[in-house]
Amino acid sequence: MDATENMPWRDIPSFRLVDADLGRVAELIHRSLSGPEWAQEITPLLEHFVARSGKMIRPALVLLAGRCFGPVAKQHIDVSAMMQMVHDATLLHDDVVDDGLTRRGAPTVNFLWGNESAVLLGDFVLSRVFRMTVDLDPVLARVVAETAVRVCEGELRQVAQRQNWQLTEAEYISIITDKSAAFFSGCCRIGALLSQASDEQAEALARYGLNAGIAFQIEDDLLDIAGKERETGKTAQRDVTKSKPTLAIIHLLGAVGASARAEVLALLNDSSRSRDELRRMLDRHGSLDYARGRARRFVDTAIEALAPVPDGDGKDALIATARFMADRKA
């Protein structure tokens, strides 16, 4: 199987700068998760897993952050692969938690082989990452480890807040900062550190990643509500079905009166109700537009954070990538 056969990252124009490098990342992931020593019975799971690399946003951030200060080196490729593998392992677990049936336009591992296989495959991928970090400088290994920890913390916090329709916008932003944005931030920081950026520049890249990551997750939550499954490539409306408060829902609950709020809560708490009705209410009260506007403001903040970074192709690509975060369809 050719690891670069499926290259959806080419749908993102700003990633063209690191297209060949992303191909090397995909090949490394493939080598790390395959080989003659693996038992034949798990080969189909591994092939299904490595054939669907997604848009490779996190490794692209590592590479682009590095390109701001010099050429991409082997360690950029190694760390990019680790970050993508951590992300993909969390998706395997997410699909079990959320009963996901499709991911990246294909059936999920849990749908095809069951929850036990999906959880254990996620654990296996994470264990391979931990083995790879042994060869890293301790400072860099710590960034990888801390990134993985914060993602898990954010996921746990989100699960704990299910059906908490009193959740505030600030609390929601805090949760998605741990769940998603800290990952983007870690990718940008480590990419800069690998290229010998100054502390000020590495911190600037970390702030860029944090704000771009918040925008990305706000938009991801919007796509869950309003996106088309054939475009997003994953099971639609999982957040609503699993009673996860998202920014548009939080805005809607604050925008309606007391009697209408009771109606919204009844709709949110009854998974058998049509989600088209919820979508119409979100449209009518400007909740979708509000969330999109907030995402765009985080993008602006991300771009402003790049001020200490030298001008060049790497910085331009990061700016374009940030704008993509809040204006995507999948």
N, C-alpha and C positions, 0 to 999 in steps of 0.2 A: 504494500500500500504506500502511495506517495503522500507524505505528510503535508505537502504544499498543494495538493490537488484541489482542496477546498480553501479558497483565499478570500473570505468575505471582507477582510480589512481593506481590500482594494475599492470598496464602496465609499470609503472615506478619503476624499482627495488629499487632505493634509498628511496622510500616512504614506503617500508616494515617496516621500523623502527617505523613509526607512523600509521600503517595500522588501528589498533583498534581505535586510536584517531580520524582518519579521518571518521571512521564509526560513532563515537559519534557526530562529526560535522554535518554529513549528517542527522542524526536523529534530531539534534537540529534545523536545517534549516526546516526540515519537520514539527516539532512541532510549529515552529514560524509562519509558513505560512498555517497552516491547523487547523481545529477545528470545533466543532459543531455550533459555532456562525456565520460561514461564510455562506453567501447566496448560495443556491444550484447551482445557475446559473454560479458562477465563479469557482466552484470546479474543472471542467475539465481543466481550464487554470492553476490553481495552481498545480494540479497533473501532468500535462504535464511539468510544470516548474521544480518542485522538483525531478521528475524522471530522469532528465538529468543534473547531477551535474558536468559533465566534469571530467577532471583529477585532479581537486582540488589543483592546483599548489600553489595558494596563501595561502590557509590555511595550506598546507604542509610546506610552508616556515615559517609561524608563529610557527608551532609545532617544526620543526627541529631547528630553531634558539633558541627556549626555551630549547630543549633537550641538547644543547651545555653546559648549565649551571645547569641542574638539571631535575627532573621529570616534566612531563606535568601536569598542574593543571587545575581546572575547568575554570579559566579565560582564559587560552589558548584556550580551546574549544569554549568558548563564543565569543572571539574576532575572532577566525578563521571563525566561522559561519558568523559573521558580514562582514568580508572581502570578503568571497565568495558571500554573498548576494549582496554586492555593485557591485562586478564584474558581476554577472549574470544580475543585473538590467541594467548595461551599455550595455550588449550584447543584451538585449531586444530592447533598443533604437538604437543600431548599426544596427540591422537587419532591422529596419524601414528606417533608413537613407540610408543604402546600398541596399535596396530591396532584402535582403537575403531570400532565399527560404528554405535552409536547415541549420541546426546547430546541431552539435554533432550527425550527422547521422539520424536526424529526421526532419520533417517539422517544420519551425519556427512558433512561436505564431502569428506573423503578417500574415503569409501565411494561417494559419488555421482559425484565428478569426478576422483578420484585423488589420490595423495600430493603430486604436484608442485603441483597447483592449491591444495591445502590449505596447504602451506608458503608458497607465494607470496602467498596471500590473507592469511595471518598476518603476513607481512612488510609487506604493503601497509597493513594496519590499523595496525601499529606506526608506520609512516612517517607516517601521518596524525596520530597522537598527537604525534609529535615536531614536526610542523608546528604543531599547536595550542599546544604549550608555549611557542612563541616569544612569545606574547602575555602570558605569565604573569610575575609578579615572579620574579627569579632564585632567591630563596629557595624559592618554591613549586615552580618548575620543577625544582629540585634534588631535592625530595622525590619528585616523580613519577619522575624518572630513577633515583634511588637505589632506589626501590621496584621498578622494572622489573629493575634489575640483580640485586637480591637474589633475586627470583623465579627468574631464570635460573640463578643460582649454586646455589640449592637444588635445582632440577631436575637440574642437572649432577651434584651430589653424590649425589642419589638414584640416578641411572643408574649412577654409579660403584660404588655399594654393592649392586647386584643380586647375588643369590646369596651375599651375605656374611651367613651365618646366625650369625656371631659378633657382629653389631652389637649394641651395648648400648642400653638404654632412653635413656640420656643422649645418645648419638649420634643416635638416632632423633629425639628432641625437637629437637636442634640442627638437623637437616636440615629438619624440617617448619617450624621457626621461620623459616628462610630461604625455603623454598618457598611457604609460605602465610601464616604469622602475621605476618611483616614487612609483607606487603601490607595486611592488616587494620590494622596499627599505623600505616602510612603514611596510610591513608585517614582514620583518626581524627585523627591529628596535623594533617593539612592542613585538615580541616574546622574544627578549632578555631582554627588560625592565621588562616584566612579570616575568622573572626568576632572577631578581635582578642583572643583569650583570652590570659591571662598565660602566661609560660614554664612555670610550675608546672602550670597547668591543661592546657596542650598536652601536657606530658610525661605527666600523669595519663591523658589520653585515649590517648596512644600505648601506655602500659602496659596499659590496658584492651584495646585492639585486639590487642596481642601475645598476651595470655593467652586472649582469646576466640578468636583465630585458631588457637592451638594446639588448643584444645578442638574447634573446627570440623574441623580436619584429622584428629584422632584419630577423631572420629565419622565422617568421610568414609571413612576407611580401614576402619572397622567395617562401614559400609554396603556397601562393595565386597565384603566377605566374606559378610555375613549379610543384606544388603538384597535386596529383590525388584526385578528389573529393570524391571517395569512401574511400580513406585513411584519408583525412583531416576531413571528416564528415561535411563540410560546403560548401556553394556555392563558386565555384572557380572563380578566376580572378575578384573579386569584386573591388579590388583596381584599376586595369587597367580600368575597365568599368566606374568607378566613377572618373577617371582622377586624382588619387592620386599619386604624385611622391614618389617613394620608392628608396632605395639605389641602387638596380641593374639598375633601369631606369636612375637615376642620373649619374651613372658611364657610362652607354651606351651613353648618350647624350654628355658626355665629351670625350668619346673615338672615336667617329666617326667624319669624316670631315664635312664641311659645307653642301655639297650636300646630304650626307647620313643623316645628322641631320634633314634636311627638310623631308626626307622620313620617319624617325622615328616619327617625330611630326605628320605627316599626319596619320600614323598608330595609334598613341596614341589618336588622336582627333576623330577618326572614329570608333565608337563602332561596326560597322557592319563588320569591317575587321577581318580576321582570326587571332586569338592570337597565333597560331602555328608559324606564320611568325615572330612575336615579340620574341617568345621563341628562335627561331633559331638565330636571331640577337644577343640576349643576350648571347647565347652560343658562337657564333662566336667571339665576342669581349671580352670574358672573364668576363662579368659583373656578372653572377651568381657566378662564382668562387671568384670574388673580394668580393662580399657581404658575402659569406660564410667565407672567410678569416678574414674579419673585425669582424664578429660575434665571431669567435674563439679567436681573440685577446681580445675582451671584456670579454670572459670567463676566459682567463688567468688573466686578471686584477682583476676579481671577486675573483678568488681563492687566489691570492696574498693578497687581502684585509683581508683574514681570519687569517693572522699571529697572531694577539693578542688573538684569540679564542683558548681555551684549546683543545688539541687533544682528540679525542674520537669518538664514533659512530655518534653523531650529526654533528660534523665537517666533518667527512668522507662522510656522506649522503649529506651534502650541496655541497661538491666538486663534487660528482657524479651527483647531480642535475644540477649544472652549466654546466657540460659537456653535459648533456642531452639537455640543452637549444639550443645548436648550432648544434645538430646532431640528430634531430627528424624528423619523417615522417608525423606527424599529430599534 
